[in-house]
């Protein structure tokens, strides 16, 4: 899936994000690095004229690139502001995009005012809508508000995400099964290591 040619950058990034969240990205790190390098180069070549015009795609691209150490400007979010300098009210209709934008704001650096404002904007929206959402979005939003992705431990986040991903009607069954098997194998390894340590003491 990672090696397949996909015309839409957003689809490939969505796959990379899912693989990372499920905790199995270390098997595919070379491919992931290549994909992100291509995405960054395409982003640099296009400047702020991003082909992915929706909030979700731009937020995901920003977060993944920042997460992997690429210096991408937060100015790409200016397009989501109105003439008064506020974030457009219409963004509230895209909960998935707002959630992704919220996660992206946690990769801000000092002095990025737009992301400071975005954190307040997205948090307020998500908190107000959390009780009105249905599964799998509801638990996803609730968990993100409790602990953003950047502040979580990857292995624990993977276990949490498996439950959320499983409820998604569009989930990839092969990928989910692979992630569960990998989680169980690693758990057995850790149990054996713990047993060995306690035995020798």
Backbone as CSV, one residue per row, in Angstrom:
resi,resn,N_x,N_y,N_z,CA_x,CA_y,CA_z,C_x,C_y,C_z
1,UNK,0.830,-1.215,0.000,0.000,0.000,0.000,0.860,1.258,0.000
2,UNK,1.964,1.199,0.738,2.842,2.366,0.790,3.589,2.572,-0.523
3,UNK,3.908,1.473,-1.202,4.668,1.554,-2.445,3.789,1.894,-3.641
4,UNK,2.486,1.658,-3.517,1.573,1.900,-4.640,1.536,3.372,-5.005
5,UNK,1.381,3.651,-6.288,1.263,5.030,-6.752,-0.131,5.546,-6.440
6,UNK,-0.186,6.579,-5.637,-1.469,7.205,-5.316,-1.385,8.657,-5.741
7,UNK,-2.309,9.055,-6.589,-2.276,10.418,-7.133,-2.509,11.468,-6.051
8,UNK,-3.386,11.156,-5.128,-3.719,12.127,-4.100,-2.760,12.000,-2.914
9,UNK,-2.047,13.074,-2.665,-1.093,13.110,-1.572,-1.775,12.832,-0.240
10,UNK,-2.991,13.337,-0.076,-3.727,13.197,1.180,-3.986,11.735,1.523
11,UNK,-4.268,10.909,0.507,-4.526,9.489,0.748,-3.281,8.792,1.275
12,UNK,-2.151,9.116,0.708,-0.884,8.505,1.131,-0.537,8.954,2.547
13,UNK,-0.746,10.235,2.845,-0.466,10.744,4.187,-1.425,10.143,5.216
14,UNK,-2.650,9.921,4.808,-3.634,9.292,5.684,-3.175,7.884,6.057
15,UNK,-2.632,7.167,5.084,-2.117,5.819,5.326,-0.915,5.860,6.268
16,UNK,-0.009,6.783,6.032,1.168,6.940,6.894,0.728,7.232,8.335
17,UNK,-0.234,8.128,8.479,-0.735,8.488,9.809,-1.350,7.281,10.513
18,UNK,-2.146,6.506,9.787,-2.785,5.321,10.366,-1.742,4.308,10.812
19,UNK,-0.747,4.055,9.966,0.317,3.099,10.296,1.072,3.548,11.540
20,UNK,1.346,4.843,11.635,2.052,5.364,12.809,1.198,5.236,14.062
21,UNK,-0.066,5.605,13.940,-0.964,5.556,15.099,-1.202,4.134,15.588
22,UNK,-1.150,3.175,14.685,-1.343,1.778,15.063,-0.070,1.163,15.637
23,UNK,1.024,1.917,15.607,2.262,1.470,16.250,3.111,0.506,15.447
24,UNK,2.896,0.446,14.137,3.677,-0.494,13.327,4.569,0.207,12.292
25,UNK,4.775,1.498,12.474,5.543,2.260,11.475,7.009,1.836,11.418
26,UNK,7.537,1.230,12.483,8.955,0.868,12.469,9.260,-0.224,11.433
27,UNK,8.247,-0.931,10.983,8.436,-1.914,9.918,8.611,-1.250,8.554
28,UNK,8.087,-0.063,8.429,8.013,0.607,7.123,8.695,1.970,7.111
29,UNK,9.633,2.192,8.021,10.209,3.522,8.193,10.867,4.070,6.930
30,UNK,11.536,3.206,6.176,12.198,3.657,4.950,11.183,4.224,3.961
31,UNK,10.070,3.496,3.770,9.022,3.959,2.854,8.384,5.251,3.343
32,UNK,8.140,5.312,4.640,7.523,6.506,5.226,8.423,7.720,5.041
33,UNK,9.714,7.531,5.290,10.677,8.627,5.112,10.693,9.122,3.655
34,UNK,10.636,8.177,2.721,10.634,8.542,1.297,9.375,9.324,0.930
35,UNK,8.240,8.867,1.442,6.963,9.542,1.157,6.985,10.960,1.685
36,UNK,7.422,11.122,2.937,7.422,12.446,3.559,8.418,13.387,2.882
37,UNK,9.525,12.829,2.425,10.504,13.651,1.711,9.906,14.181,0.402
38,UNK,9.167,13.312,-0.305,8.504,13.725,-1.552,7.428,14.769,-1.285
39,UNK,6.674,14.556,-0.224,5.603,15.496,0.130,6.194,16.858,0.472
40,UNK,7.280,16.847,1.227,7.917,18.110,1.608,8.454,18.840,0.377
41,UNK,9.071,18.080,-0.526,9.602,18.692,-1.742,8.468,19.298,-2.576
42,UNK,7.362,18.573,-2.695,6.209,19.077,-3.444,5.635,20.321,-2.780
43,UNK,5.642,20.316,-1.445,5.148,21.473,-0.689,6.044,22.684,-0.927
44,UNK,7.341,22.462,-0.909,8.293,23.547,-1.145,8.158,24.104,-2.557
45,UNK,7.951,23.215,-3.514,7.827,23.630,-4.917,6.558,24.443,-5.169
46,UNK,5.479,24.082,-4.440,4.204,24.769,-4.660,4.022,25.998,-3.772
47,UNK,4.907,26.164,-2.788,4.774,27.282,-1.848,3.518,27.111,-1.023
48,UNK,2.727,28.169,-0.878,1.500,28.090,-0.083,0.294,27.704,-0.936
49,UNK,0.522,27.434,-2.229,-0.580,27.033,-3.109,-0.741,25.523,-3.010
50,UNK,-1.307,25.082,-1.922,-1.435,23.658,-1.658,-2.610,23.071,-2.429
51,UNK,-2.365,21.938,-3.090,-3.438,21.299,-3.868,-4.536,20.749,-2.951
52,UNK,-4.171,20.446,-1.729,-5.161,19.940,-0.781,-5.777,21.127,-0.045
53,UNK,-6.938,21.544,-0.512,-7.522,22.771,0.004,-8.297,22.604,1.305
54,UNK,-8.618,21.363,1.678,-9.442,21.197,2.867,-8.602,21.209,4.145
55,UNK,-9.253,21.537,5.233,-8.590,21.704,6.529,-7.923,20.413,6.989
56,UNK,-8.599,19.298,6.809,-8.054,18.013,7.260,-6.724,17.706,6.576
57,UNK,-6.697,17.794,5.247,-5.498,17.441,4.477,-4.311,18.334,4.806
58,UNK,-4.570,19.620,4.901,-3.481,20.564,5.193,-2.968,20.379,6.630
59,UNK,-3.883,20.164,7.559,-3.488,19.951,8.955,-2.679,18.670,9.111
60,UNK,-3.114,17.613,8.416,-2.405,16.334,8.490,-1.006,16.452,7.900
61,UNK,-0.911,17.097,6.747,0.392,17.294,6.110,1.316,18.101,7.017
62,UNK,0.793,19.169,7.594,1.580,20.016,8.490,2.080,19.212,9.692
63,UNK,1.164,18.466,10.333,1.529,17.715,11.538,2.570,16.632,11.247
64,UNK,2.354,15.867,10.195,3.293,14.791,9.873,4.675,15.321,9.518
65,UNK,4.710,16.414,8.758,6.009,16.979,8.387,6.726,17.565,9.602
66,UNK,5.998,18.285,10.438,6.605,18.830,11.664,7.064,17.697,12.593
67,UNK,6.234,16.688,12.687,6.520,15.544,13.555,7.832,14.871,13.153
68,UNK,8.140,14.923,11.863,9.358,14.274,11.353,10.488,15.263,11.102
69,UNK,10.375,16.457,11.694,11.480,17.404,11.684,11.583,18.333,10.495
70,UNK,10.567,18.360,9.638,10.601,19.270,8.491,10.122,20.660,8.908
71,UNK,10.793,21.655,8.380,10.473,23.041,8.731,9.398,23.578,7.786
72,UNK,8.151,23.362,8.148,7.031,23.800,7.320,6.357,24.994,7.999
73,UNK,6.040,26.011,7.224,5.496,27.253,7.780,4.027,27.110,8.178
74,UNK,3.675,27.723,9.291,2.285,27.724,9.758,1.427,28.711,8.966
75,UNK,2.050,29.457,8.060,1.302,30.410,7.227,0.280,29.716,6.317
76,UNK,0.432,28.421,6.120,-0.513,27.698,5.259,-1.932,27.722,5.836
77,UNK,-2.054,28.054,7.132,-3.378,28.093,7.749,-4.068,29.450,7.607
78,UNK,-3.365,30.438,7.068,-3.964,31.764,6.885,-5.190,31.721,5.978
79,UNK,-5.222,30.778,5.073,-6.340,30.671,4.126,-7.659,30.338,4.821
80,UNK,-7.585,29.874,6.067,-8.795,29.509,6.804,-9.310,30.644,7.695
81,UNK,-8.727,31.839,7.504,-9.181,33.006,8.258,-10.049,33.905,7.375
82,UNK,-10.957,34.628,8.018,-11.815,35.545,7.266,-11.168,36.937,7.196
83,UNK,-11.893,37.893,6.659,-11.360,39.249,6.498,-11.094,39.958,7.813
84,UNK,-11.727,39.486,8.883,-11.524,40.091,10.212,-10.358,39.461,10.964
85,UNK,-9.731,38.456,10.360,-8.601,37.793,11.012,-9.006,36.674,11.945
86,UNK,-10.281,36.285,11.888,-10.766,35.179,12.716,-10.870,33.921,11.852
87,UNK,-10.844,32.764,12.513,-11.034,31.535,11.752,-12.478,31.471,11.271
88,UNK,-12.661,31.024,10.044,-13.994,30.999,9.429,-14.958,30.121,10.223
89,UNK,-16.157,30.626,10.428,-17.174,29.899,11.183,-17.558,28.594,10.489
90,UNK,-17.443,28.553,9.168,-17.819,27.362,8.398,-16.935,26.154,8.705
91,UNK,-15.770,26.399,9.287,-14.865,25.299,9.629,-15.484,24.364,10.665
92,UNK,-16.403,24.889,11.460,-17.042,24.103,12.523,-17.822,22.920,11.962
93,UNK,-18.150,22.967,10.674,-18.903,21.878,10.048,-18.022,20.666,9.755
94,UNK,-16.719,20.867,9.767,-15.770,19.793,9.463,-15.082,19.321,10.754
95,UNK,-15.757,18.468,11.506,-15.222,18.020,12.800,-13.928,17.240,12.637
96,UNK,-13.867,16.401,11.617,-12.643,15.629,11.373,-11.478,16.574,11.096
97,UNK,-11.745,17.612,10.314,-10.717,18.606,10.014,-10.308,19.395,11.246
98,UNK,-11.288,19.747,12.073,-11.011,20.489,13.312,-10.150,19.650,14.257
99,UNK,-10.461,18.355,14.362,-9.684,17.461,15.223,-8.245,17.359,14.742
100,UNK,-8.070,17.247,13.437,-6.723,17.166,12.869,-5.966,18.485,13.050
101,UNK,-6.679,19.595,12.897,-6.098,20.924,13.110,-5.662,21.082,14.562
102,UNK,-6.503,20.601,15.485,-6.197,20.629,16.921,-4.885,19.890,17.209
103,UNK,-4.753,18.694,16.628,-3.522,17.906,16.840,-2.316,18.629,16.236
104,UNK,-2.520,19.296,15.114,-1.427,20.022,14.451,-0.932,21.193,15.294
105,UNK,-1.846,21.831,16.034,-1.451,22.995,16.843,-0.450,22.634,17.937
106,UNK,-0.406,21.373,18.322,0.522,20.940,19.371,1.947,20.779,18.865
107,UNK,2.144,21.043,17.582,3.488,21.026,17.010,3.955,22.441,16.692
108,UNK,3.345,23.411,17.361,3.722,24.809,17.151,5.023,25.115,17.894
109,UNK,5.678,26.162,17.465,6.876,26.642,18.147,6.597,28.047,18.666
110,UNK,7.460,28.526,19.510,7.281,29.847,20.127,7.144,30.930,19.059
111,UNK,6.145,31.761,19.224,5.951,32.889,18.320,4.981,32.632,17.179
112,UNK,4.458,31.426,17.081,3.486,31.129,16.016,2.077,31.473,16.504
113,UNK,1.763,32.739,16.408,0.491,33.263,16.911,-0.709,32.560,16.304
114,UNK,-0.639,32.283,15.010,-1.785,31.661,14.339,-2.115,30.297,14.946
115,UNK,-1.081,29.566,15.369,-1.324,28.254,15.967,-1.772,28.378,17.420
116,UNK,-1.333,29.430,18.106,-1.838,29.697,19.459,-3.343,29.988,19.392
117,UNK,-3.723,30.792,18.414,-5.150,31.125,18.225,-5.933,29.876,17.805
118,UNK,-5.317,29.065,16.965,-5.974,27.850,16.470,-6.216,26.855,17.598
119,UNK,-5.297,26.785,18.540,-5.473,25.867,19.672,-6.711,26.238,20.478
120,UNK,-6.864,27.530,20.745,-8.042,28.014,21.483,-9.310,27.746,20.679
121,UNK,-9.262,28.066,19.385,-10.410,27.897,18.490,-10.854,26.429,18.411
122,UNK,-9.909,25.535,18.170,-10.245,24.118,18.000,-10.659,23.467,19.316
123,UNK,-9.981,23.835,20.395,-10.332,23.260,21.704,-11.752,23.633,22.090
124,UNK,-12.093,24.903,21.917,-13.446,25.382,22.240,-14.501,24.628,21.431
125,UNK,-14.257,24.482,20.138,-15.201,23.781,19.264,-15.351,22.308,19.650
126,UNK,-14.231,21.647,19.857,-14.270,20.218,20.184,-14.957,19.966,21.526
127,UNK,-14.669,20.814,22.504,-15.305,20.656,23.823,-16.814,20.847,23.737
128,UNK,-17.244,21.801,22.915,-18.678,22.080,22.797,-19.422,20.980,22.030
129,UNK,-18.714,20.259,21.173,-19.363,19.241,20.340,-19.122,17.817,20.808
130,UNK,-18.242,17.631,21.766,-17.847,16.280,22.200,-19.025,15.396,22.580
131,UNK,-20.021,15.960,23.252,-21.158,15.166,23.722,-22.181,14.884,22.615
132,UNK,-22.092,15.602,21.508,-23.067,15.442,20.422,-22.591,14.476,19.334
133,UNK,-21.344,14.061,19.409,-20.779,13.207,18.365,-21.079,11.739,18.607
134,UNK,-21.044,10.959,17.522,-21.250,9.517,17.638,-19.922,8.789,17.425
135,UNK,-19.912,7.504,17.682,-18.708,6.696,17.506,-18.407,6.549,16.010
136,UNK,-17.143,6.500,15.571,-15.919,6.469,16.355,-15.335,7.853,16.651
137,UNK,-15.989,8.908,16.167,-15.446,10.256,16.341,-15.501,10.710,17.794
138,UNK,-16.560,10.354,18.517,-16.736,10.800,19.904,-15.576,10.377,20.820
139,UNK,-15.229,9.070,20.882,-14.107,8.679,21.736,-12.777,9.249,21.266
140,UNK,-12.653,9.443,19.945,-11.426,10.009,19.383,-11.231,11.446,19.871
141,UNK,-12.299,12.232,19.807,-12.262,13.626,20.265,-12.018,13.693,21.766
142,UNK,-12.719,12.866,22.506,-12.585,12.847,23.969,-11.149,12.537,24.386
143,UNK,-10.562,11.539,23.743,-9.186,11.167,24.080,-8.197,12.265,23.696
144,UNK,-8.405,12.872,22.528,-7.506,13.940,22.060,-7.533,15.137,23.000
145,UNK,-8.712,15.470,23.510,-8.824,16.590,24.446,-8.141,16.257,25.781
146,UNK,-8.238,14.991,26.171,-7.592,14.555,27.417,-6.076,14.511,27.249
147,UNK,-5.642,13.962,26.101,-4.209,13.835,25.843,-3.917,13.910,24.341
148,UNK,-3.428,15.048,23.879,-3.081,15.189,22.451,-2.032,14.152,22.050
149,UNK,-2.021,13.826,20.792,-1.120,12.815,20.254,0.343,13.074,20.621
150,UNK,0.752,14.322,20.552,2.161,14.645,20.802,2.585,14.352,22.242
151,UNK,1.649,14.392,23.159,1.983,14.207,24.576,1.815,12.767,25.053
152,UNK,1.420,11.879,24.150,1.183,10.495,24.537,2.395,9.607,24.295
153,UNK,2.393,8.419,24.931,3.421,7.415,24.689,2.973,6.569,23.497
154,UNK,3.812,6.453,22.473,3.412,5.785,21.229,2.746,4.420,21.412
155,UNK,3.287,3.574,22.264,2.733,2.230,22.419,1.349,2.264,23.072
156,UNK,1.169,3.138,24.047,-0.133,3.272,24.705,-1.146,3.935,23.766
157,UNK,-0.665,4.892,22.989,-1.530,5.563,22.017,-1.992,4.570,20.950
158,UNK,-1.106,3.656,20.574,-1.455,2.648,19.571,-2.586,1.761,20.076
159,UNK,-2.501,1.346,21.329,-3.550,0.491,21.906,-4.886,1.232,21.927
160,UNK,-4.841,2.490,22.288,-6.047,3.320,22.328,-6.622,3.492,20.921
161,UNK,-5.739,3.736,19.965,-6.182,4.007,18.602,-6.779,2.772,17.922
162,UNK,-6.283,1.586,18.277,-6.825,0.358,17.687,-8.331,0.251,17.922
163,UNK,-8.758,0.585,19.125,-10.180,0.539,19.470,-10.975,1.531,18.637
164,UNK,-10.438,2.742,18.496,-11.103,3.790,17.716,-11.133,3.416,16.233
165,UNK,-10.002,2.960,15.719,-9.878,2.620,14.300,-10.811,1.464,13.928
166,UNK,-10.947,0.511,14.822,-11.798,-0.657,14.588,-13.256,-0.261,14.364
167,UNK,-13.682,0.826,15.025,-15.062,1.301,14.906,-15.321,2.068,13.611
168,UNK,-14.242,2.458,12.937,-14.370,3.198,11.679,-14.795,2.239,10.575
169,UNK,-15.889,2.543,9.907,-16.412,1.657,8.858,-15.449,1.528,7.672
170,UNK,-14.533,2.481,7.520,-13.591,2.460,6.400,-12.236,1.855,6.773
171,UNK,-12.148,1.254,7.964,-10.841,0.739,8.395,-10.364,-0.406,7.509
172,UNK,-9.039,-0.573,7.465,-8.414,-1.633,6.685,-8.216,-2.831,7.615
173,UNK,-8.940,-3.901,7.348,-8.928,-5.067,8.234,-7.552,-5.726,8.326
174,UNK,-6.841,-5.812,7.214,-5.505,-6.423,7.202,-4.543,-5.621,8.080
175,UNK,-4.574,-4.315,7.926,-3.706,-3.437,8.706,-4.029,-3.513,10.193
176,UNK,-5.310,-3.534,10.520,-5.734,-3.623,11.919,-5.307,-4.949,12.542
177,UNK,-5.499,-6.050,11.834,-5.106,-7.376,12.331,-3.598,-7.438,12.544
178,UNK,-2.854,-6.894,11.579,-1.396,-6.865,11.687,-0.958,-6.082,12.936
179,UNK,-1.590,-4.940,13.172,-1.250,-4.103,14.332,-1.560,-4.827,15.646
180,UNK,-2.681,-5.524,15.691,-3.049,-6.274,16.903,-2.067,-7.405,17.184
181,UNK,-1.694,-8.134,16.127,-0.728,-9.227,16.286,0.615,-8.686,16.776
182,UNK,1.043,-7.590,16.169,2.319,-6.978,16.560,2.279,-6.524,18.014
183,UNK,1.165,-5.931,18.420,1.011,-5.469,19.803,1.101,-6.651,20.765
184,UNK,0.420,-7.744,20.441,0.424,-8.929,21.304,1.801,-9.576,21.396
185,UNK,2.512,-9.623,20.263,3.868,-10.193,20.253,4.792,-9.363,21.142
186,UNK,4.733,-8.036,20.997,5.573,-7.157,21.815,5.217,-7.265,23.291
187,UNK,3.941,-7.421,23.577,3.500,-7.573,24.956,4.101,-8.834,25.577
188,UNK,4.126,-9.926,24.800,4.713,-11.184,25.268,6.210,-11.026,25.518
189,UNK,6.874,-10.300,24.622,8.313,-10.046,24.783,8.577,-9.272,26.074
190,UNK,7.778,-8.244,26.322,7.947,-7.434,27.534,7.643,-8.246,28.789
191,UNK,6.654,-9.123,28.716,6.322,-9.977,29.865,7.470,-10.928,30.179
192,UNK,8.075,-11.483,29.120,9.210,-12.394,29.312,10.399,-11.645,29.898
193,UNK,10.670,-10.437,29.403,11.780,-9.636,29.924,11.564,-9.314,31.393
194,UNK,10.336,-8.961,31.750,10.006,-8.655,33.135,10.175,-9.885,34.019
195,UNK,9.756,-11.027,33.493,9.890,-12.290,34.223,11.360,-12.627,34.452
196,UNK,12.180,-12.430,33.406,13.612,-12.711,33.512,14.283,-11.811,34.546
197,UNK,13.912,-10.530,34.563,14.491,-9.567,35.500,14.151,-9.946,36.942
198,UNK,12.895,-10.259,37.178,12.446,-10.590,38.548,13.000,-11.932,39.015
199,UNK,13.235,-12.848,38.071,13.791,-14.163,38.418,15.221,-14.045,38.910
200,UNK,16.020,-13.228,38.228,17.437,-13.080,38.582,17.648,-12.265,39.847
201,UNK,16.652,-11.491,40.240,16.778,-10.753,41.488,16.465,-11.696,42.639
